[in-house]
Amino acid sequence: MSRSRSGFTLVEVLIAVTVLSVGIIALAGNAAMATRMIGRGQSDTRAAQLATLKVDSLRARAYATTPRCAALVNGGPVATNHVTLSWTVTVPASGIGRNVGVSASYNTPRGAYTQVLTTYIEC
């Protein structure tokens, strides 16, 4: 009389657990990387928004003075929302208008980052 055995052997179970463990570790690593990338994206967005707001306020200041652009001067550093802003105002070779560069710097666990927004304000 022969007996039939069904089920998994110990070796098969160990291999399945090993493959499953490798997959879970890979998913955990990807989740951590995605979280860091989202945080960096939020910081980038905040810095870009603050730089844009500063350019808009400089443009409004330029148009509010007579003659135009008389009030535009270099400035900063100004810290706002963990972002440090500084700006430079230069006169182009044509002598008309102003070149404005706004630098937005912020710190992350991996170091400091700086974004520069450059624009031209017509006077």
N, CA and C atoms as an extended XYZ file, in Angstrom:
369
Properties=species:S:1:pos:R:3:atomname:S:1:resname:S:1:resid:I:1 pbc="F F F"
N         0.835       -1.153        0.000 N   MET     1
C         0.000        0.000        0.000 CA  MET     1
C         0.897        1.238        0.000 C   MET     1
N         0.648        2.187       -0.921 N   SER     2
C         1.471        3.392       -0.976 CA  SER     2
C         0.685        4.590       -0.453 C   SER     2
N         1.425        5.431        0.179 N   ARG     3
C         0.829        6.626        0.749 CA  ARG     3
C         1.204        7.834       -0.102 C   ARG     3
N         0.268        8.716       -0.411 N   SER     4
C         0.614        9.919       -1.161 CA  SER     4
C         0.785       11.081       -0.180 C   SER     4
N         1.812       11.823       -0.431 N   ARG     5
C         2.065       12.974        0.427 CA  ARG     5
C         1.798       14.235       -0.387 C   ARG     5
N         1.165       15.189        0.257 N   SER     6
C         0.913       16.468       -0.404 CA  SER     6
C         1.429       17.582        0.501 C   SER     6
N         1.712       18.720       -0.103 N   GLY     7
C         2.223       19.845        0.672 CA  GLY     7
C         3.569       20.289        0.140 C   GLY     7
N         4.186       21.197        0.872 N   PHE     8
C         5.471       21.758        0.468 CA  PHE     8
C         6.583       21.175        1.320 C   PHE     8
N         7.737       21.070        0.737 N   THR     9
C         8.890       20.621        1.511 CA  THR     9
C         9.489       21.819        2.227 C   THR     9
N        10.343       21.574        3.172 N   LEU    10
C        10.985       22.632        3.938 CA  LEU    10
C        11.851       23.521        3.043 C   LEU    10
N        12.514       22.934        2.078 N   VAL    11
C        13.346       23.697        1.152 CA  VAL    11
C        12.494       24.653        0.327 C   VAL    11
N        11.378       24.219       -0.155 N   GLU    12
C        10.488       25.074       -0.937 CA  GLU    12
C         9.982       26.255       -0.110 C   GLU    12
N         9.653       26.009        1.138 N   VAL    13
C         9.173       27.070        2.022 CA  VAL    13
C        10.287       28.092        2.272 C   VAL    13
N        11.522       27.627        2.515 N   LEU    14
C        12.640       28.531        2.750 CA  LEU    14
C        12.933       29.394        1.525 C   LEU    14
N        12.860       28.805        0.351 N   ILE    15
C        13.089       29.575       -0.876 CA  ILE    15
C        11.989       30.619       -1.064 C   ILE    15
N        10.752       30.252       -0.816 N   ALA    16
C         9.637       31.191       -0.953 CA  ALA    16
C         9.766       32.350        0.031 C   ALA    16
N        10.153       32.064        1.256 N   VAL    17
C        10.324       33.115        2.263 CA  VAL    17
C        11.471       34.044        1.877 C   VAL    17
N        12.559       33.503        1.341 N   THR    18
C        13.698       34.309        0.920 CA  THR    18
C        13.313       35.249       -0.217 C   THR    18
N        12.623       34.727       -1.217 N   VAL    19
C        12.193       35.557       -2.353 CA  VAL    19
C        11.236       36.651       -1.878 C   VAL    19
N        10.327       36.316       -1.004 N   LEU    20
C         9.379       37.287       -0.469 CA  LEU    20
C        10.112       38.364        0.335 C   LEU    20
N        11.088       37.989        1.126 N   SER    21
C        11.860       38.944        1.927 CA  SER    21
C        12.618       39.922        1.047 C   SER    21
N        13.239       39.428       -0.017 N   VAL    22
C        13.969       40.307       -0.934 CA  VAL    22
C        13.009       41.328       -1.561 C   VAL    22
N        11.843       40.892       -1.947 N   GLY    23
C        10.854       41.800       -2.533 CA  GLY    23
C        10.382       42.854       -1.554 C   GLY    23
N        10.150       42.485       -0.323 N   ILE    24
C         9.689       43.445        0.685 CA  ILE    24
C        10.780       44.461        0.997 C   ILE    24
N        12.029       44.017        1.083 N   ILE    25
C        13.138       44.945        1.337 CA  ILE    25
C        13.275       45.941        0.184 C   ILE    25
N        13.120       45.479       -1.048 N   ALA    26
C        13.193       46.379       -2.205 CA  ALA    26
C        12.068       47.408       -2.166 C   ALA    26
N        10.862       46.993       -1.805 N   LEU    27
C         9.738       47.936       -1.711 CA  LEU    27
C         9.972       48.966       -0.614 C   LEU    27
N        10.518       48.541        0.517 N   ALA    28
C        10.788       49.475        1.614 CA  ALA    28
C        11.828       50.513        1.192 C   ALA    28
N        12.856       50.088        0.472 N   GLY    29
C        13.862       51.035       -0.015 CA  GLY    29
C        13.275       52.029       -0.989 C   GLY    29
N        12.402       51.579       -1.869 N   ASN    30
C        11.769       52.484       -2.835 CA  ASN    30
C        10.835       53.463       -2.137 C   ASN    30
N        10.144       53.006       -1.099 N   ALA    31
C         9.240       53.896       -0.363 CA  ALA    31
C        10.023       55.010        0.319 C   ALA    31
N        11.167       54.673        0.902 N   ALA    32
C        11.986       55.693        1.559 CA  ALA    32
C        12.511       56.701        0.539 C   ALA    32
N        12.933       56.227       -0.615 N   MET    33
C        13.436       57.120       -1.661 CA  MET    33
C        12.316       58.026       -2.172 C   MET    33
N        11.127       57.485       -2.350 N   ALA    34
C        10.001       58.299       -2.821 CA  ALA    34
C         9.647       59.377       -1.800 C   ALA    34
N         9.722       59.050       -0.521 N   THR    35
C         9.437       60.034        0.520 CA  THR    35
C        10.449       61.172        0.488 C   THR    35
N        11.733       60.845        0.312 N   ARG    36
C        12.758       61.885        0.207 CA  ARG    36
C        12.533       62.759       -1.017 C   ARG    36
N        12.157       62.148       -2.128 N   MET    37
C        11.936       62.908       -3.360 CA  MET    37
C        10.738       63.848       -3.215 C   MET    37
N         9.702       63.398       -2.534 N   ILE    38
C         8.530       64.253       -2.314 CA  ILE    38
C         8.910       65.441       -1.446 C   ILE    38
N         9.698       65.195       -0.394 N   GLY    39
C        10.143       66.280        0.470 CA  GLY    39
C        10.988       67.287       -0.283 C   GLY    39
N        11.882       66.800       -1.135 N   ARG    40
C        12.729       67.694       -1.929 CA  ARG    40
C        11.876       68.492       -2.911 C   ARG    40
N        10.881       67.850       -3.501 N   GLY    41
C         9.986       68.554       -4.418 CA  GLY    41
C         9.216       69.667       -3.722 C   GLY    41
N         8.788       69.416       -2.475 N   GLN    42
C         8.081       70.446       -1.724 CA  GLN    42
C         9.008       71.628       -1.443 C   GLN    42
N        10.249       71.346       -1.090 N   SER    43
C        11.220       72.423       -0.832 CA  SER    43
C        11.503       73.208       -2.100 C   SER    43
N        11.671       72.510       -3.230 N   ASP    44
C        11.896       73.185       -4.515 CA  ASP    44
C        10.732       74.099       -4.864 C   ASP    44
N         9.529       73.606       -4.668 N   THR    45
C         8.332       74.377       -4.993 CA  THR    45
C         8.234       75.608       -4.110 C   THR    45
N         8.480       75.445       -2.796 N   ARG    46
C         8.422       76.577       -1.872 CA  ARG    46
C         9.451       77.631       -2.264 C   ARG    46
N        10.668       77.216       -2.597 N   ALA    47
C        11.716       78.161       -2.988 CA  ALA    47
C        11.336       78.894       -4.272 C   ALA    47
N        10.799       78.179       -5.244 N   ALA    48
C        10.403       78.804       -6.511 CA  ALA    48
C         9.253       79.792       -6.303 C   ALA    48
N         8.296       79.440       -5.439 N   GLN    49
C         7.182       80.349       -5.173 CA  GLN    49
C         7.665       81.630       -4.499 C   GLN    49
N         8.554       81.490       -3.516 N   LEU    50
C         9.055       82.679       -2.821 CA  LEU    50
C         9.893       83.552       -3.751 C   LEU    50
N        10.686       82.943       -4.614 N   ALA    51
C        11.467       83.720       -5.581 CA  ALA    51
C        10.552       84.460       -6.549 C   ALA    51
N         9.506       83.806       -6.997 N   THR    52
C         8.544       84.437       -7.899 CA  THR    52
C         7.833       85.603       -7.214 C   THR    52
N         7.451       85.411       -5.956 N   LEU    53
C         6.816       86.504       -5.213 CA  LEU    53
C         7.758       87.690       -5.060 C   LEU    53
N         9.039       87.422       -4.827 N   LYS    54
C        10.016       88.503       -4.696 CA  LYS    54
C        10.173       89.251       -6.022 C   LYS    54
N        10.223       88.533       -7.140 N   VAL    55
C        10.316       89.190       -8.452 CA  VAL    55
C         9.082       90.061       -8.683 C   VAL    55
N         7.912       89.544       -8.330 N   ASP    56
C         6.689       90.329       -8.500 CA  ASP    56
C         6.720       91.597       -7.642 C   ASP    56
N         7.211       91.474       -6.408 N   SER    57
C         7.259       92.673       -5.555 CA  SER    57
C         8.299       93.668       -6.072 C   SER    57
N         9.423       93.184       -6.595 N   LEU    58
C        10.414       94.092       -7.192 CA  LEU    58
C         9.861       94.784       -8.429 C   LEU    58
N         9.103       94.041       -9.236 N   ARG    59
C         8.487       94.637      -10.429 CA  ARG    59
C         7.480       95.715      -10.014 C   ARG    59
N         6.679       95.430       -8.993 N   ALA    60
C         5.707       96.419       -8.521 CA  ALA    60
C         6.411       97.647       -7.963 C   ALA    60
N         7.527       97.441       -7.245 N   ARG    61
C         8.295       98.564       -6.708 CA  ARG    61
C         8.894       99.399       -7.844 C   ARG    61
N         9.350       98.729       -8.892 N   ALA    62
C         9.937       99.448      -10.034 CA  ALA    62
C         8.905      100.326      -10.721 C   ALA    62
N         7.704       99.818      -10.872 N   TYR    63
C         6.677      100.570      -11.584 CA  TYR    63
C         6.014      101.628      -10.706 C   TYR    63
N         6.223      101.574       -9.375 N   ALA    64
C         5.583      102.527       -8.472 CA  ALA    64
C         6.403      103.795       -8.286 C   ALA    64
N         7.630      103.815       -8.788 N   THR    65
C         8.487      104.989       -8.588 CA  THR    65
C         8.575      105.817       -9.868 C   THR    65
N         8.913      107.086       -9.670 N   THR    66
C         9.138      107.963      -10.807 CA  THR    66
C        10.510      108.575      -10.654 C   THR    66
N        11.428      108.416      -11.558 N   PRO    67
C        11.341      107.585      -12.749 CA  PRO    67
C        11.318      106.103      -12.378 C   PRO    67
N        10.806      105.349      -13.313 N   ARG    68
C        10.689      103.912      -13.060 CA  ARG    68
C        12.043      103.296      -12.743 C   ARG    68
N        12.015      102.239      -11.937 N   CYS    69
C        13.185      101.439      -11.547 CA  CYS    69
C        14.139      102.171      -10.618 C   CYS    69
N        13.791      103.388      -10.166 N   ALA    70
C        14.693      104.135       -9.295 CA  ALA    70
C        14.874      103.447       -7.942 C   ALA    70
N        13.874      102.690       -7.500 N   ALA    71
C        13.937      102.068       -6.174 CA  ALA    71
C        14.530      100.663       -6.203 C   ALA    71
N        14.913      100.172       -7.367 N   LEU    72
C        15.451       98.811       -7.443 CA  LEU    72
C        16.913       98.787       -7.032 C   LEU    72
N        17.205       98.060       -5.964 N   VAL    73
C        18.575       97.904       -5.480 CA  VAL    73
C        18.790       96.446       -5.080 C   VAL    73
N        20.056       96.061       -4.966 N   ASN    74
C        20.380       94.708       -4.497 CA  ASN    74
C        19.878       94.543       -3.070 C   ASN    74
N        19.584       93.302       -2.701 N   GLY    75
C        19.085       93.085       -1.354 CA  GLY    75
C        19.286       91.670       -0.869 C   GLY    75
N        18.997       91.488        0.418 N   GLY    76
C        19.090       90.179        1.035 CA  GLY    76
C        20.339       90.081        1.876 C   GLY    76
N        20.553       88.999        2.522 N   PRO    77
C        19.664       87.838        2.582 CA  PRO    77
C        18.478       88.067        3.517 C   PRO    77
N        17.338       87.528        3.111 N   VAL    78
C        16.111       87.591        3.887 CA  VAL    78
C        15.616       86.165        4.052 C   VAL    78
N        15.452       85.706        5.292 N   ALA    79
C        14.992       84.337        5.561 CA  ALA    79
C        13.480       84.320        5.711 C   ALA    79
N        12.836       83.435        4.953 N   THR    80
C        11.387       83.267        4.991 CA  THR    80
C        11.063       81.793        4.781 C   THR    80
N        10.315       81.188        5.700 N   ASN    81
C         9.866       79.794        5.517 CA  ASN    81
C        11.028       78.839        5.226 C   ASN    81
N        12.108       78.944        5.944 N   HIS    82
C        13.290       78.084        5.771 CA  HIS    82
C        13.963       78.276        4.416 C   HIS    82
N        13.659       79.378        3.749 N   VAL    83
C        14.289       79.710        2.468 CA  VAL    83
C        14.919       81.091        2.615 C   VAL    83
N        16.161       81.216        2.169 N   THR    84
C        16.851       82.500        2.236 CA  THR    84
C        16.892       83.115        0.840 C   THR    84
N        16.342       84.325        0.730 N   LEU    85
C        16.289       85.026       -0.549 CA  LEU    85
C        17.314       86.143       -0.589 C   LEU    85
N        17.949       86.317       -1.725 N   SER    86
C        18.783       87.487       -1.989 CA  SER    86
C        18.624       87.818       -3.463 C   SER    86
N        18.801       89.087       -3.808 N   TRP    87
C        18.579       89.484       -5.195 CA  TRP    87
C        19.603       90.519       -5.628 C   TRP    87
N        19.862       90.474       -6.914 N   THR    88
C        20.789       91.428       -7.522 CA  THR    88
C        20.069       92.141       -8.657 C   THR    88
N        20.367       93.413       -8.774 N   VAL    89
C        19.775       94.235       -9.835 CA  VAL    89
C        20.929       94.853      -10.611 C   VAL    89
N        20.963       94.610      -11.917 N   THR    90
C        22.014       95.178      -12.756 CA  THR    90
C        21.397       95.913      -13.935 C   THR    90
N        22.136       96.892      -14.425 N   VAL    91
C        21.699       97.653      -15.597 CA  VAL    91
C        22.337       97.004      -16.819 C   VAL    91
N        21.534       96.605      -17.814 N   PRO    92
C        22.117       96.001      -19.010 CA  PRO    92
C        22.893       97.038      -19.834 C   PRO    92
N        23.620       96.565      -20.818 N   ALA    93
C        24.447       97.447      -21.657 CA  ALA    93
C        23.617       98.513      -22.356 C   ALA    93
N        22.376       98.191      -22.674 N   SER    94
C        21.522       99.167      -23.360 CA  SER    94
C        21.124      100.317      -22.445 C   SER    94
N        21.232      100.123      -21.124 N   GLY    95
C        20.865      101.161      -20.170 CA  GLY    95
C        19.377      101.261      -19.930 C   GLY    95
N        18.615      100.429      -20.611 N   ILE    96
C        17.163      100.447      -20.467 CA  ILE    96
C        16.746       99.200      -19.704 C   ILE    96
N        15.918       99.387      -18.701 N   GLY    97
C        15.447       98.244      -17.942 CA  GLY    97
C        16.472       97.781      -16.918 C   GLY    97
N        16.133       96.681      -16.270 N   ARG    98
C        17.013       96.102      -15.264 CA  ARG    98
C        16.969       94.582      -15.371 C   ARG    98
N        18.150       93.973      -15.210 N   ASN    99
C        18.230       92.520      -15.086 CA  ASN    99
C        18.168       92.195      -13.598 C   ASN    99
N        17.262       91.328      -13.235 N   VAL   100
C        17.065       90.986      -11.832 CA  VAL   100
C        17.273       89.483      -11.668 C   VAL   100
N        18.082       89.118      -10.686 N   GLY   101
C        18.298       87.717      -10.349 CA  GLY   101
C        17.954       87.497       -8.888 C   GLY   101
N        17.063       86.565       -8.624 N   VAL   102
C        16.665       86.240       -7.252 CA  VAL   102
C        17.168       84.843       -6.942 C   VAL   102
N        17.973       84.721       -5.885 N   SER   103
C        18.494       83.428       -5.444 CA  SER   103
C        17.697       82.964       -4.239 C   SER   103
N        17.230       81.727       -4.295 N   ALA   104
C        16.498       81.117       -3.181 CA  ALA   104
C        17.300       79.909       -2.712 C   ALA   104
N        17.816       79.984       -1.487 N   SER   105
C        18.643       78.908       -0.936 CA  SER   105
C        17.918       78.244        0.225 C   SER   105
N        18.068       76.930        0.332 N   TYR   106
C        17.462       76.184        1.440 CA  TYR   106
C        18.322       74.963        1.741 C   TYR   106
N        18.209       74.493        2.965 N   ASN   107
C        18.987       73.343        3.415 CA  ASN   107
C        18.144       72.080        3.403 C   ASN   107
N        18.779       70.981        3.055 N   THR   108
C        18.170       69.659        3.119 CA  THR   108
C        19.131       68.757        3.887 C   THR   108
N        18.703       67.571        4.268 N   PRO   109
C        19.630       66.654        4.935 CA  PRO   109
C        20.846       66.312        4.081 C   PRO   109
N        20.747       66.452        2.781 N   ARG   110
C        21.864       66.139        1.893 CA  ARG   110
C        22.695       67.353        1.514 C   ARG   110
N        22.399       68.508        2.077 N   GLY   111
C        23.185       69.704        1.800 CA  GLY   111
C        22.321       70.883        1.393 C   GLY   111
N        22.975       71.988        1.087 N   ALA   112
C        22.286       73.221        0.703 CA  ALA   112
C        22.037       73.240       -0.806 C   ALA   112
N        20.893       73.775       -1.183 N   TYR   113
C        20.532       73.924       -2.589 CA  TYR   113
C        20.167       75.376       -2.855 C   TYR   113
N        20.449       75.835       -4.064 N   THR   114
C        20.116       77.199       -4.462 CA  THR   114
C        19.463       77.178       -5.833 C   THR   114
N        18.357       77.891       -5.933 N   GLN   115
C        17.689       78.090       -7.218 CA  GLN   115
C        17.815       79.569       -7.570 C   GLN   115
N        18.028       79.858       -8.831 N   VAL   116
C        18.159       81.248       -9.272 CA  VAL   116
C        17.087       81.527      -10.320 C   VAL   116
N        16.333       82.570      -10.088 N   LEU   117
C        15.312       83.020      -11.020 CA  LEU   117
C        15.791       84.347      -11.602 C   LEU   117
N        15.946       84.402      -12.905 N   THR   118
C        16.445       85.595      -13.579 CA  THR   118
C        15.364       86.156      -14.486 C   THR   118
N        15.201       87.473      -14.457 N   THR   119
C        14.179       88.101      -15.281 CA  THR   119
C        14.650       89.496      -15.692 C   THR   119
N        13.887       90.099      -16.544 N   TYR   120
C        14.158       91.454      -17.029 CA  TYR   120
C        12.955       92.321      -16.702 C   TYR   120
N        13.198       93.476      -16.097 N   ILE   121
C        12.127       94.412      -15.787 CA  ILE   121
C        12.335       95.643      -16.661 C   ILE   121
N        11.323       95.943      -17.446 N   GLU   122
C        11.412       97.091      -18.360 CA  GLU   122
C        11.099       98.360      -17.611 C   GLU   122
N        11.932       99.357      -17.814 N   CYS   123
C        11.755      100.645      -17.132 CA  CYS   123
C        11.233      101.697      -18.093 C   CYS   123
